[in-house]
Structures are given as C-alpha cells and as structure tokens.
Amino acid sequence: MRYFVSAGDHSGDLHGAVLVREIKKLDPEAEFHGMGGPLLAEAGVKIFFDPTRYSTIGFLEAAGQYFRFRRLLRVFTRFLKENRPDALIWIDFAGFNLALAEQARKLSIPVVCLLAPSAWAYGRKRAVRMGKCVSHLASVMEFEADFFRRFGLKVTYTGHPLIDRVEGVLPREKWRKARGIGNKETVVVLMPGSRQQEVEALLPVMLAAAKKLVKEGPETAKKIRFFLPLAPTIEKSRLDELLADFPEQVAVVDEEIYPLLAAADLGVITSGTATLEAALLGLPAVVVYRLSPVSVLIFRLLQNKEAKNREFFVALPNLITGKRIIPELLQENLTPENLKNAMAELLLNEKARAEIKAEYAKIRDQLGPPGVMARVARIVVAEAQARAYAEREAVAKRK
C-alpha cells in the first residue's frame, strides 16, 4: 500500500522515521512519499520537501513562510488527487497538516494523526476542524483522548513515543565517569532549540545568565560544566560564533542526547518536546521562550475562554499536569538576571528538585507502556487496508 507522511520539524522527522519502520514490518511492500527531514528519507520515504531548516514558531515568525507552505499545500493536494495514497499520516506541525488533512478528506483518503495540537489547552476550534477530517487519532495521553472524543473523533490511546526512546539510557554515573566529571561538579545543559530562529533569540540570554551564575553565584557555581547539544538542524559554525565571547567553556556535543539529560543536574530548555524528554529522564529544568509581541497578542486572542481563565503555560510538563511544576521564563520576564536566579534556585534547593522529580514520575505514568509506535503502525495499516478494501468493493459494484 501507499502512504503519504507529513512531518514539519526535527521532532516529527524523528518520530516519523520510527513509525515508517514499524509500518514496514506489517506492510513490507509499503511505499512512502511526503514531507520531512533526513531521518524520514533514511527510513525510505521519498521526500518532496524538507521543512526542518525552515521551521518557525509564532504567527508573525511564520508569516515569512506562508507563501512557501501555501504552494506546498497545492502541490501535495495535486499529488493526493493523482496518486490516491491509501492513508495520510499527519505528525505534529498542525498549522499545515490540518489544512492538508482537510484536502485528503475531500478525496476520501483516511487521515491518521499522531501528536495532535494541544487543543485541550488552547484552540478548541482546531479540535472541531479535526473532527471533520481526521479518520483516526493516535492519542499520546489518556486525558487527551477523552478530550478529542468529545468532538466526534475516532481515538485510540497509544501512549507517547518518547516512552520508547528514553528506555535503556546509559546510567548517570557511567556517563559522568566517562567524561571525567567529578562528584562535586555540576552539569548544566543549555538547549536553545532546534530552530535557527530560537537559537539566535535565546542562546545569548542563556549564555549571559550562565556567565552571571558563575561570576555572582555561590561557590558551587564555580564547578559547573556546561554542555550544549547540537541539533542536526543547526550549523555548528553559527553556534561557535555565538559562543566565542562566552568566558566559560561550553562543550558542544553531537551525540545521543538522552544520556546527557539523564546525567545532568539542571537544564535550561527552550519550550518544546525537549521539556518532556527532560521530565521522562528526571532532569529539573528552567523553561524559556520568547516570541514577537504581535504573535503573543494573536495567540491570546485565539485562546478559548476556558484557557484564558487558567494560568498560562508553555512547558509540556506544566501543560500536562495543569500546574507549574517547573519554572517558565517567557517574553519580557526572560532576562539574564531572572534566568540566573531561577538556575541558582534549582541548583541549591534540594527540596524543590525532589518535588519536581516526584511530579515527573506522575507524568511518566500518564504516557503509557512501551511499544507505542508498533501500536500506531497497526492503526495506520488498518485504516489503509479499510480504504483499499472499500475501493475494491466500489470497483466491483461498478462492474
């Protein structure tokens, strides 16, 4: 059977590649086309466009990409009409994929959605639209499944794919010993994001806060080792430029990130999937983000009434629990001084760190047992088979 995969950023590319391999186990003759990055291509998908280097967050920030994605929507719709794949696989990237799903629905192509937009936190209008075009939602959390069912969606709770990815991580002490990190040294991970836009806006603030922490903080701050994972979508040369004026050594690491997160003492993390990865690996973190004031204004106008009456969160652990379990510094509150203070508080306050880890354990329990992508693959193949069977029946009746 034939499948069209649509993923718009590095995280979706990563999850999509795993899903494609699981589908191939069930459907060895499967053909894949679509949108994604190098990991999907490596998994065997014929990629028409790689958006991972153009990915943005924010309404104003995305405006520059509007015409590119409007053209892509036309191109992909034409492909769907001419080739009639047996299923469309929507992975995150809701702004574009929802519009594509609506086009697929018009063509009677089943749509399976994985990593749906957080309409349960804000933006119920998307849930209404999804109810009209999504054939099957693979829900990553039980409460999310219950929410979307209220909008008429066919939903199966599968669990979150990160559960499988964080299994079998190298133990903390082994990782630290291999890098010569002593017991009295502190490891801080700086994660400015996988988008160039994020790195340019947030890394300088992170570095300024780190500098202040080492210079003005307690004696323990003098023994901090800083690490910065290199996202595959970011050029190392640009990172080196941004790090050039930072007096402390920052190790830019191009390796598996999970052992680092499991071994670190603190993370400074840009809002996104990485905040949930940190939670699953038990890493206390300060979450940061900054958008243009116009984007924030538009976002708040689009929030539903229920969301407006709640405390505003962006970090996934806070959204999932519905309360602030890790600190967030957003917009004008994100300053080097505020970030330095938040970092120092978590490094020195053992009680606060223990409370965060206790909440993390509750989150892990909500994300399901291992084997997530195998469950999602069965959903995708079943929807594709049902569509193929329906088409054969329709052809037989016409004869």
C-alpha positions as CSV (number, residue, x, y, z in Angstrom):
1,M,0.0,0.0,0.0
2,R,1.0,3.6,-0.4
3,Y,1.3,6.2,2.4
4,F,1.8,9.9,2.4
5,V,3.8,11.2,5.5
6,S,3.8,14.8,6.6
7,A,6.2,16.0,9.3
8,G,7.4,19.6,9.7
9,D,10.2,19.7,12.2
10,H,13.1,17.7,13.6
11,S,10.9,16.0,16.3
12,G,8.3,14.9,13.7
13,D,11.1,13.7,11.4
14,L,12.5,11.6,14.2
15,H,9.2,10.1,15.3
16,G,8.1,9.6,11.7
17,A,11.2,7.6,10.8
18,V,10.4,5.2,13.7
19,L,6.8,4.9,12.6
20,V,7.7,4.2,9.0
21,R,10.0,1.3,10.0
22,E,7.2,-0.2,12.1
23,I,4.7,0.1,9.3
24,K,7.2,-1.8,7.0
25,K,7.1,-4.7,9.4
26,L,3.4,-5.0,8.9
27,D,3.4,-4.0,5.2
28,P,6.7,-4.9,3.6
29,E,5.7,-3.7,0.2
30,A,4.7,-0.2,1.5
31,E,5.6,2.9,-0.5
32,F,6.1,6.2,1.2
33,H,6.1,9.8,-0.1
34,G,5.8,13.0,1.7
35,M,7.3,15.9,3.6
36,G,10.0,15.6,6.3
37,G,13.7,15.6,7.0
38,P,16.8,13.4,6.6
39,L,15.6,10.8,9.1
40,L,12.4,10.1,7.2
41,A,14.4,10.0,4.0
42,E,16.8,7.5,5.5
43,A,13.8,5.4,6.6
44,G,12.7,5.1,2.9
45,V,10.3,8.0,2.4
46,K,10.6,9.8,-1.0
47,I,10.8,13.4,0.3
48,F,9.3,16.2,-1.8
49,F,10.3,19.0,0.6
50,D,12.4,19.2,3.8
51,P,10.9,21.9,6.1
52,T,13.1,21.1,9.1
53,R,15.5,24.0,8.3
54,Y,12.7,26.5,7.8
55,S,10.6,25.6,10.9
56,T,9.4,28.5,12.9
57,I,7.1,29.1,15.9
58,G,4.8,32.1,16.2
59,F,2.3,33.8,14.0
60,L,4.4,36.7,12.9
61,E,7.5,34.5,12.7
62,A,5.7,32.0,10.4
63,A,4.4,34.7,8.1
64,G,7.5,34.7,6.1
65,Q,6.9,31.0,5.3
66,Y,3.2,31.5,4.4
67,F,3.6,31.6,0.6
68,R,6.0,28.6,0.6
69,F,3.6,26.4,2.5
70,R,0.6,27.6,0.6
71,R,2.4,26.5,-2.6
72,L,3.3,23.2,-0.9
73,L,-0.4,22.6,0.0
74,R,-1.3,23.0,-3.6
75,V,1.5,20.6,-4.7
76,F,0.6,18.0,-2.2
77,T,-3.1,18.2,-2.9
78,R,-2.4,17.6,-6.6
79,F,-0.2,14.6,-5.6
80,L,-3.0,13.2,-3.5
81,K,-5.5,13.6,-6.3
82,E,-3.3,12.0,-8.9
83,N,-1.8,9.2,-6.8
84,R,-4.5,8.4,-4.2
85,P,-2.4,7.0,-1.4
86,D,-4.1,4.6,1.0
87,A,-3.5,6.8,4.0
88,L,-2.2,10.2,5.0
89,I,0.0,10.2,8.2
90,W,-0.1,13.6,10.0
91,I,2.7,14.0,12.5
92,D,2.6,17.2,14.6
93,F,3.0,20.5,12.6
94,A,-0.7,21.2,13.0
95,G,-0.8,24.6,11.2
96,F,0.0,23.0,7.9
97,N,-1.1,19.4,8.4
98,L,-4.7,20.3,9.4
99,A,-5.2,22.1,6.1
100,L,-3.6,19.1,4.2
101,A,-5.9,16.7,6.2
102,E,-8.9,18.6,5.0
103,Q,-7.8,18.2,1.4
104,A,-7.3,14.5,1.9
105,R,-10.7,14.1,3.5
106,K,-12.3,15.6,0.4
107,L,-10.6,12.8,-1.6
108,S,-11.8,10.1,0.8
109,I,-8.2,9.4,1.9
110,P,-8.1,8.3,5.5
111,V,-6.0,10.6,7.8
112,V,-4.2,9.2,10.9
113,C,-3.0,11.9,13.2
114,L,-0.1,11.4,15.7
115,L,1.0,14.2,18.1
116,A,-2.2,16.3,17.7
117,P,-2.2,20.0,18.6
118,S,-2.8,20.8,22.2
119,A,-6.4,21.9,21.6
120,W,-7.2,20.7,25.2
121,A,-5.0,23.6,26.4
122,Y,-6.0,26.2,23.9
123,G,-7.6,26.4,20.5
124,R,-10.7,24.2,20.6
125,K,-11.5,25.4,17.0
126,R,-8.8,23.1,15.8
127,A,-10.5,20.1,17.6
128,V,-13.8,21.0,15.8
129,R,-12.0,21.0,12.4
130,M,-10.1,17.8,13.2
131,G,-13.5,16.1,14.0
132,K,-14.4,16.7,10.4
133,C,-11.3,15.4,8.6
134,V,-9.3,13.1,10.9
135,S,-10.2,9.4,10.5
136,H,-8.2,8.2,13.5
137,L,-6.3,10.0,16.2
138,A,-3.4,8.1,17.9
139,S,-3.5,9.9,21.2
140,V,-0.4,10.2,23.3
141,M,-2.2,10.8,26.7
142,E,-5.4,9.4,28.1
143,F,-6.9,12.7,29.1
144,E,-6.1,14.0,25.6
145,A,-8.0,11.0,24.1
146,D,-11.1,11.8,26.3
147,F,-11.0,15.4,25.2
148,F,-10.9,14.7,21.4
149,R,-13.6,12.1,21.6
150,R,-16.0,14.9,22.6
151,F,-15.5,16.4,19.1
152,G,-16.5,13.2,17.3
153,L,-13.0,11.9,16.6
154,K,-12.2,8.2,16.5
155,V,-9.4,8.0,19.1
156,T,-7.1,5.3,20.3
157,Y,-4.9,5.9,23.3
158,T,-1.4,4.6,22.2
159,G,0.9,6.3,24.7
160,H,3.7,8.8,23.8
161,P,6.5,7.7,21.5
162,L,9.1,9.2,23.8
163,I,8.5,6.4,26.3
164,D,10.3,4.0,23.9
165,R,13.1,6.4,23.1
166,V,14.2,7.0,26.7
167,E,14.4,3.3,27.5
168,G,17.9,1.8,28.2
169,V,19.7,5.1,28.7
170,L,23.3,4.9,29.9
171,P,23.4,5.3,33.7
172,R,24.2,8.7,35.1
173,E,27.4,7.7,36.9
174,K,28.8,5.8,33.9
175,W,28.2,8.8,31.6
176,R,29.9,11.3,34.0
177,K,32.8,9.0,34.7
178,A,33.5,8.5,31.0
179,R,33.8,12.3,30.7
180,G,35.9,12.8,33.8
181,I,33.2,14.7,35.7
182,G,33.7,14.6,39.4
183,N,31.0,14.0,42.1
184,K,31.3,17.7,43.2
185,E,30.9,19.1,39.7
186,T,27.6,20.3,38.4
187,V,26.4,19.6,34.8
188,V,24.1,22.1,33.2
189,V,22.6,21.5,29.8
190,L,21.8,24.5,27.6
191,M,19.1,23.7,25.0
192,P,18.3,26.7,22.8
193,G,16.1,24.7,20.4
194,S,16.2,23.0,17.1
195,R,15.2,26.1,15.0
196,Q,17.7,28.7,14.0
197,Q,15.2,31.4,15.0
198,E,15.2,30.0,18.6
199,V,19.0,29.7,18.8
200,E,19.5,33.3,17.7
201,A,16.9,34.7,20.1
202,L,17.5,32.5,23.2
203,L,21.1,31.3,23.3
204,P,22.6,34.8,24.0
205,V,20.3,35.1,27.0
206,M,21.2,31.6,28.2
207,L,24.9,32.4,27.9
208,A,24.6,35.8,29.7
209,A,22.7,34.1,32.6
210,A,25.3,31.3,32.8
211,K,28.1,33.9,32.9
212,K,26.3,35.8,35.8
213,L,25.8,32.5,37.6
214,V,29.4,31.6,37.6
215,K,30.5,35.1,38.4
216,E,27.9,36.0,41.1
217,G,26.6,32.7,42.3
218,P,27.6,30.5,45.2
219,E,30.9,28.7,45.4
220,T,29.3,25.6,43.8
221,A,28.7,27.6,40.7
222,K,32.4,27.7,40.1
223,K,32.3,24.0,39.4
224,I,29.7,24.0,36.7
225,R,30.3,22.1,33.4
226,F,28.2,23.5,30.6
227,F,27.0,21.3,27.7
228,L,25.1,22.3,24.6
229,P,23.7,19.5,22.4
230,L,24.0,20.3,18.7
231,A,20.6,19.9,16.9
232,P,21.0,18.5,13.4
233,T,19.1,21.5,12.0
234,I,21.6,24.0,13.4
235,E,25.0,24.8,11.8
236,K,27.9,24.3,14.3
237,S,29.7,27.3,12.8
238,R,27.0,29.6,13.9
239,L,27.0,28.1,17.4
240,D,30.7,28.7,17.6
241,E,30.2,32.4,16.7
242,L,27.6,32.8,19.5
243,L,29.9,31.0,22.0
244,A,33.0,33.0,21.0
245,D,32.6,35.7,23.7
246,F,31.5,33.4,26.5
247,P,34.3,33.1,29.0
248,E,33.3,29.7,30.3
249,Q,33.9,26.5,28.3
250,V,30.8,25.1,26.7
251,A,31.0,21.6,25.3
252,V,29.0,21.4,22.1
253,V,28.1,17.7,21.8
254,D,26.9,16.0,18.7
255,E,25.8,12.7,20.2
256,E,22.8,10.9,21.6
257,I,21.2,13.5,23.9
258,Y,19.4,11.3,26.4
259,P,22.4,10.1,28.3
260,L,23.4,13.7,28.8
261,L,20.0,14.7,30.1
262,A,19.9,11.7,32.4
263,A,23.3,12.6,33.8
264,A,22.9,16.4,34.1
265,D,21.9,18.3,37.2
266,L,19.9,21.1,35.5
267,G,18.6,22.0,32.1
268,V,17.8,25.4,30.6
269,I,15.5,24.3,27.9
270,T,13.5,26.1,25.1
271,S,9.9,25.2,25.2
272,G,9.1,22.2,23.1
273,T,9.5,18.4,23.0
274,A,12.7,18.6,24.9
275,T,10.9,19.7,28.1
276,L,9.0,16.4,28.1
277,E,12.2,14.5,27.3
278,A,13.8,16.1,30.4
279,A,10.8,15.1,32.5
280,L,11.0,11.5,31.5
281,L,14.7,11.5,32.3
282,G,14.3,13.2,35.6
283,L,16.1,16.4,34.8
284,P,14.9,19.6,36.7
285,A,14.8,22.4,34.3
286,V,14.0,26.1,33.7
287,V,11.9,26.5,30.5
288,V,12.4,29.6,28.4
289,Y,10.7,31.2,25.4
290,R,10.3,34.4,23.6
291,L,8.1,35.4,20.6
292,S,7.3,38.7,19.0
293,P,4.7,40.8,20.9
294,V,2.4,40.6,17.9
295,S,2.5,36.7,17.9
296,V,1.7,36.7,21.6
297,L,-1.2,39.1,21.1
298,I,-2.7,36.9,18.3
299,F,-2.2,33.8,20.3
300,R,-4.1,35.2,23.3
301,L,-6.9,36.4,21.1
302,L,-7.3,32.9,19.7
303,Q,-7.4,31.2,23.1
304,N,-10.7,29.8,24.2
305,K,-12.4,31.3,27.3
306,E,-11.5,28.3,29.5
307,A,-7.8,28.7,28.7
308,K,-7.9,32.4,29.3
309,N,-9.1,31.8,32.8
310,R,-6.3,29.4,33.6
311,E,-2.6,30.2,34.4
312,F,-0.7,30.4,31.1
313,F,1.9,27.6,30.5
314,V,4.1,26.6,27.5
315,A,6.2,23.8,29.0
316,L,4.7,20.4,28.3
317,P,5.2,19.1,31.9
318,N,3.2,22.1,33.2
319,L,0.5,21.7,30.5
320,I,0.1,18.0,31.2
321,T,-0.2,18.5,35.0
322,G,-2.2,21.7,34.7
323,K,0.1,23.4,37.2
324,R,3.5,25.0,37.4
325,I,5.9,22.2,38.4
326,I,9.0,23.7,36.6
327,P,9.7,27.4,36.2
328,E,9.0,29.2,33.0
329,L,10.5,32.5,31.9
330,L,8.7,34.0,28.9
331,Q,8.7,37.2,26.9
332,E,9.8,40.2,28.9
333,N,10.4,38.1,32.0
334,L,13.2,36.3,30.2
335,T,16.3,38.3,31.2
336,P,19.8,37.2,32.1
337,E,19.2,38.2,35.8
338,N,15.9,36.3,36.1
339,L,17.3,33.3,34.4
340,K,20.4,33.3,36.6
341,N,18.2,33.5,39.7
342,A,16.0,30.6,38.5
343,M,19.0,28.4,37.8
344,A,20.6,29.2,41.1
345,E,17.3,28.4,43.0
346,L,17.0,24.9,41.4
347,L,20.7,24.1,41.9
348,L,20.7,25.0,45.6
349,N,17.1,23.9,46.6
350,E,17.1,20.1,47.0
351,K,13.5,20.1,48.2
352,A,12.4,21.9,45.0
353,R,14.3,19.4,42.9
354,A,12.8,16.5,44.8
355,E,9.3,17.9,44.3
356,I,9.9,18.3,40.6
357,K,11.1,14.7,40.2
358,A,8.0,13.4,42.1
359,E,5.8,15.2,39.6
360,Y,7.8,13.9,36.7
361,A,7.1,10.3,37.9
362,K,3.4,11.1,37.7
363,I,3.8,12.3,34.2
364,R,5.6,9.2,33.1
365,D,2.7,7.1,34.4
366,Q,0.4,9.0,32.0
367,L,2.3,8.3,28.9
368,G,1.7,4.6,28.5
369,P,3.7,1.4,28.3
370,P,6.5,0.7,25.8
371,G,5.7,-0.4,22.2
372,V,4.0,2.9,21.2
373,M,5.0,3.1,17.6
374,A,4.1,-0.5,17.0
375,R,0.5,0.3,18.2
376,V,0.4,3.4,16.0
377,A,1.6,1.4,13.0
378,R,-1.3,-1.0,13.4
379,I,-3.7,1.8,13.3
380,V,-2.2,3.3,10.2
381,V,-2.2,0.0,8.3
382,A,-5.7,-0.9,9.4
383,E,-7.0,2.4,8.1
384,A,-5.2,2.0,4.8
385,Q,-6.5,-1.6,4.4
386,A,-10.0,-0.5,5.1
387,R,-9.8,2.2,2.5
388,A,-8.2,-0.2,-0.1
389,Y,-11.0,-2.7,0.6
390,A,-13.7,-0.1,0.2
391,E,-12.2,0.9,-3.1
392,R,-12.1,-2.7,-4.4
393,E,-15.7,-3.1,-3.3
394,A,-16.7,0.1,-5.2
395,V,-14.9,-1.1,-8.3
396,A,-16.6,-4.5,-8.1
397,K,-20.1,-2.9,-7.9
398,R,-19.4,-0.7,-10.9
399,K,-18.6,-3.8,-12.9
